[in-house]
Amino acid sequence: MVMAKKYQPKYRNLIKKLRQARHEVGLTQVEAGKRLKKPQAYISKIERGERGVDAVELAELAKAYGKSIIFFLE
């Protein structure tokens, strides 16, 4: 995995957990994007570290993946 920017370890962990949560529910990036009404590139850029995630987006991702926000922040 190559990230476009050098992020703090906690943010790298968030990205890792987002990918993990998507895999756990068995969604492809395309399917996750459809669930969020976003293009596949939106998911891809987040998971590659090319796009940041704000609190509202994190809440939407958590809901789509059936996780609490705390899961991503621990």
MODARA-V469779 format. One record per backbone hydrogen bond with DSSP energy under -1.0 kcal/mol. NH is the residue of the N-H (numbers start at 1). CO is the residue of the C=O. Records with the same first field share a line. If there is no record, write none. Layout:
# MODARA-V469779
NH = CO / CO
This chain:
# MODARA-V469779
12 = 8
13 = 9
14 = 10
15 = 11
16 = 12
17 = 13
18 = 14
19 = 15
20 = 16
21 = 17
22 = 18
23 = 19
24 = 20
25 = 21
26 = 23
27 = 22
32 = 28
33 = 29
34 = 30
35 = 31
36 = 32
38 = 33
42 = 39
44 = 40
45 = 41
46 = 42
47 = 43
48 = 44
49 = 46
50 = 45
51 = 45
58 = 54
59 = 55
60 = 56
61 = 57
62 = 58
63 = 59
64 = 60
65 = 61
67 = 62
74 = 70
